[in-house]
Amino acid sequence: MEKLNVGVVGLRFGRHVLENQLLAGDGLPFLKVVALCDLDTTLTNELAARHQLTAYGSLDALLADPRIEAIVLFTGPTGRAGLIRKIIHSGKHVMTTKPFERDPVAAMEVLQKARAMQRVVHLNSPAPLPHAYLRQMMAWRDEHDLGRPVGARSEVWCNYREKPDGSWYDDPKQCPVAPVLRLGIYGINDLVRLLGPPESVQVSHSRLFTERPTADNGHVAIRFRSGALASVFASFCINERPGYHVSFHVYYERGMVQYESQAGLRMTATSRSGQEIAATAAITSAAGYYGEYQWENFVRAASGQLLVGEVTPEEIVAGIGIINAMARGQESGRSEAIGHEEARA
């Protein structure tokens, strides 16, 4: 598989991915970084000189570089659809990060436009294909006919003691119920894949240790159109080793599936005939919750290969609907309905 030549845009957050996944790490076998771009030209020039890459001061200049086949985009979510529209019209593919956008209409339009133009737009959550733990959950659900989903519980926690830095993470409007948006979003997107279109959201949040003006402890309750109920708890307040803990439980009418990042997967169920069923799987890597990107799948898709079971634009937009309802609920303190344009899964 030939490497894809890419430019990286947005280095405040993107620097970490650049140095740990693209220049050394999971993306190195699949992508070749040739250029960098950020509004902070000092940072751009510094990193470009250090890694012997081309520095650009504007997106337009970067897109004019004929060597570049794809853009790895790490700007904030607000208005990102407009940047993606410009990128795909320049003939390049896009890998970006969660959350995808805040405007569900703009998100749907650019995703549909990309498909019509045969441009690839991927992000780390929802990932193009389900990660290993989610694939196993789906396989057990189908193989053992677990029935209708009844509910689910997603939890993720770590130990952050953050200070304000002037980024969008400091803005409660751009970063509502911050730990849920920043970490719980992985669980939200997995819940959409498993439970379908969401209907309403209610939030609760607090500030315990952070010095940012945004929360560091948060909970979201989601009702789905199917009647399934789910909760998402995310916290920056818990110091447990190793650094991140992920728990994801799904309850069906005939059984349950549990995932714990420290212990793996377990299923217990009762068949239609009354037989007790149990299974385990030693999947302990919480890929998808720790910011992993499916670089190989990105290159495969950019080369024209079909990814069977790829996430749909509707599923991506449904996650945005939950985020927007979270933002409204943070202000109102009430349960917030998710509009039709926001719940397209």
SULBELLIN-V648021 format. One record per residue. N is the residue number from 1. SS is DSSP state (h for helix, s for strand, l for the rest). PHI is phi in whole degrees, -180 to 180 (* if undefined). OMEGA is omega in degrees with one decimal (999 if undefined). Layout:
# SULBELLIN-V648021
N,SS,PHI,OMEGA
N,SS,PHI,OMEGA
This chain:
# SULBELLIN-V648021
1,l,*,179.8
2,l,-74,177.3
3,l,-70,177.5
4,s,-98,177.3
5,s,-78,-175.2
6,s,-131,167.2
7,s,-112,-179.9
8,s,-105,-178.0
9,s,-119,-178.8
10,l,96,-169.6
11,h,-104,178.7
12,h,-64,172.1
13,h,-92,-174.7
14,h,-64,180.0
15,h,-58,-179.3
16,h,-63,179.8
17,h,-67,178.1
18,h,-55,-171.8
19,h,-84,-175.5
20,h,-108,-179.9
21,h,-124,-175.0
22,h,-100,179.1
23,l,-86,175.5
24,l,-159,-178.9
25,l,141,-171.6
26,l,-63,-177.6
27,l,-85,-174.6
28,l,-58,-179.7
29,l,-69,-170.1
30,l,-117,-175.1
31,s,-127,174.2
32,s,-120,178.6
33,s,-78,-179.7
34,s,-117,-175.6
35,s,-154,-179.6
36,s,-130,177.5
37,s,-151,174.2
38,l,-157,176.6
39,l,-63,175.1
40,l,-83,-174.8
41,h,-67,177.1
42,h,-63,178.3
43,h,-65,179.6
44,h,-59,-177.6
45,h,-66,179.6
46,h,-64,-178.4
47,h,-70,178.9
48,h,-64,178.8
49,h,-66,-178.0
50,h,-64,-174.4
51,h,-107,177.1
52,l,57,179.1
53,l,-121,177.4
54,s,-84,178.7
55,s,-102,175.4
56,s,-125,-179.3
57,l,-93,179.9
58,l,-147,177.8
59,h,-65,-179.6
60,h,-59,179.7
61,h,-65,179.3
62,h,-64,-177.6
63,h,-67,179.1
64,l,-79,-179.7
65,l,-75,-175.1
66,l,-69,179.8
67,l,-72,-168.9
68,l,-84,-179.7
69,l,-102,-176.8
70,s,-154,178.0
71,s,-117,171.3
72,s,-100,-164.2
73,s,-109,-177.4
74,l,-127,171.6
75,l,-82,177.5
76,l,-67,-173.8
77,l,-72,-176.7
78,l,-67,179.9
79,l,80,-176.7
80,h,-66,-180.0
81,h,-58,179.0
82,h,-64,176.9
83,h,-66,179.5
84,h,-65,177.7
85,h,-59,178.8
86,h,-64,-178.1
87,h,-66,-177.1
88,h,-69,176.8
89,h,-70,175.3
90,l,-82,177.4
91,l,94,-175.6
92,l,-114,177.0
93,s,-86,-175.1
94,s,-136,162.4
95,s,-116,-179.9
96,s,-136,-171.9
97,l,-125,178.0
98,l,-83,-17.5
99,l,-70,-170.2
100,l,-66,-175.7
101,l,-163,171.9
102,l,-107,-179.3
103,l,-101,-175.7
104,h,-65,180.0
105,h,-68,178.3
106,h,-63,179.1
107,h,-62,-179.5
108,h,-63,-178.8
109,h,-61,-176.1
110,h,-74,177.2
111,h,-67,177.3
112,h,-68,177.6
113,h,-64,179.3
114,h,-60,178.8
115,h,-64,180.0
116,h,-64,-179.0
117,l,-90,-176.7
118,l,59,172.3
119,l,-106,-179.2
120,l,-91,171.6
121,s,-126,179.5
122,s,-119,171.5
123,s,-145,-175.2
124,l,-81,175.3
125,l,-155,-2.8
126,l,-70,-179.7
127,l,-68,-179.3
128,l,-56,175.5
129,l,-123,-179.9
130,l,-58,174.9
131,l,-71,-168.8
132,h,-57,-176.9
133,h,-66,-179.3
134,h,-72,176.2
135,h,-61,179.9
136,h,-68,176.4
137,h,-58,-179.6
138,h,-65,-180.0
139,h,-65,177.4
140,h,-63,178.8
141,h,-55,-176.6
142,h,-78,-177.1
143,h,-63,-174.1
144,l,-104,174.3
145,l,49,-174.5
146,l,-74,175.4
147,l,90,-176.2
148,l,-67,172.7
149,s,-72,-178.3
150,s,-105,-177.6
151,s,-170,-179.8
152,s,-159,178.9
153,s,-140,178.7
154,s,-118,179.5
155,s,-136,174.3
156,s,-148,179.1
157,s,-147,179.9
158,l,-158,-175.0
159,s,-124,175.0
160,l,-113,171.3
161,l,-129,-166.2
162,l,-94,174.1
163,l,-118,179.7
164,l,-62,179.6
165,l,-133,178.6
166,l,81,179.8
167,l,-83,179.1
168,h,-67,174.8
169,h,-64,-178.7
170,h,-88,-173.8
171,l,-103,-179.0
172,l,-59,178.7
173,l,-74,178.6
174,l,-82,-176.1
175,l,-129,-177.0
176,l,-70,-179.7
177,l,44,-162.5
178,h,-48,-178.2
179,h,-65,176.9
180,h,-71,178.4
181,h,-64,-171.8
182,h,-86,179.6
183,h,-118,-179.0
184,h,-68,179.3
185,h,-58,178.0
186,h,-63,177.7
187,h,-66,177.6
188,h,-57,-177.8
189,h,-67,175.7
190,h,-68,178.7
191,h,-63,177.3
192,h,-61,179.8
193,h,-64,-176.3
194,h,-90,-169.8
195,h,-111,175.4
196,l,90,-174.2
197,l,-66,176.1
198,s,-82,-178.0
199,s,-116,-178.4
200,s,-156,-174.9
201,s,-141,170.9
202,s,-134,-173.1
203,s,-122,171.1
204,s,-144,-176.5
205,s,-155,179.4
206,s,-154,174.9
207,l,-116,-176.6
208,l,-108,-175.3
209,l,-124,-174.4
210,l,-67,171.2
211,l,-101,171.5
212,l,-72,175.0
213,l,-78,177.5
214,l,-98,-174.5
215,l,-67,170.5
216,l,-125,-178.8
217,s,-147,-173.2
218,s,-150,179.0
219,s,-142,178.5
220,s,-130,173.4
221,s,-105,-176.1
222,s,-123,170.6
223,s,-104,179.3
224,s,-101,-177.9
225,l,-60,179.0
226,l,-71,-173.6
227,l,99,176.9
228,l,-66,179.4
229,s,-117,-179.1
230,s,-139,173.7
231,s,-126,176.9
232,s,-128,176.4
233,s,-113,177.7
234,s,-140,-175.4
235,s,-147,171.7
236,l,-98,-166.2
237,s,-104,-168.9
238,l,-108,-177.8
239,l,-98,179.5
240,l,-132,179.8
241,l,-97,-6.7
242,l,-68,-164.6
243,l,-57,-177.8
244,l,-120,174.0
245,s,-124,-179.3
246,s,-125,175.1
247,s,-134,-175.7
248,s,-144,-177.5
249,s,-119,177.3
250,s,-127,-176.2
251,s,-113,179.1
252,s,-116,-177.7
253,l,-66,-179.8
254,l,-120,177.6
255,s,164,-179.0
256,s,-145,175.4
257,s,-126,-177.6
258,s,-121,173.3
259,s,-123,173.7
260,s,-127,-174.6
261,l,-64,178.5
262,l,-94,-173.0
263,l,-128,179.9
264,s,101,-173.5
265,s,-107,176.5
266,s,-144,176.1
267,s,-126,170.8
268,s,-132,-174.7
269,s,-158,172.8
270,s,-125,-177.7
271,l,-71,178.1
272,l,-59,-179.2
273,l,-88,178.0
274,l,96,-179.5
275,l,-79,177.2
276,s,-79,-176.7
277,s,-128,176.0
278,s,-147,178.1
279,s,-156,175.7
280,s,-135,175.4
281,s,-146,-175.7
282,l,-86,176.2
283,l,-109,-175.4
284,l,-112,177.0
285,l,-80,-178.8
286,l,-89,177.8
287,l,-57,-176.6
288,l,107,175.9
289,l,-92,-175.8
290,l,-107,174.2
291,l,89,-179.5
292,l,-69,177.2
293,l,-117,-179.5
294,l,-89,-175.4
295,h,-62,-178.9
296,h,-63,178.4
297,h,-64,177.0
298,h,-62,-179.6
299,h,-68,177.1
300,h,-59,-179.7
301,h,-65,179.5
302,h,-65,178.6
303,l,-84,176.7
304,l,102,179.2
305,l,-76,178.0
306,l,-83,174.9
307,l,-98,-177.6
308,l,-69,-178.9
309,l,85,-177.9
310,l,-65,178.2
311,l,-57,-176.8
312,l,-96,172.9
313,h,-56,-179.9
314,h,-62,178.7
315,h,-68,177.4
316,h,-62,-177.6
317,h,-68,177.8
318,h,-61,175.7
319,h,-64,176.5
320,h,-62,178.1
321,h,-59,178.3
322,h,-65,178.9
323,h,-60,-178.9
324,h,-65,176.2
325,h,-66,174.0
326,h,-59,-179.1
327,h,-62,178.4
328,h,-67,-179.9
329,h,-67,176.9
330,h,-62,-179.5
331,h,-83,-172.7
332,h,-87,-174.1
333,l,74,-177.8
334,l,-117,171.1
335,l,-66,-177.2
336,s,-119,176.4
337,s,-72,178.3
338,l,-102,-177.7
339,l,-67,-177.4
340,h,-58,-177.4
341,h,-70,-179.6
342,h,-96,-172.8
343,l,-122,-170.3
344,l,-96,-175.3
345,l,-62,999
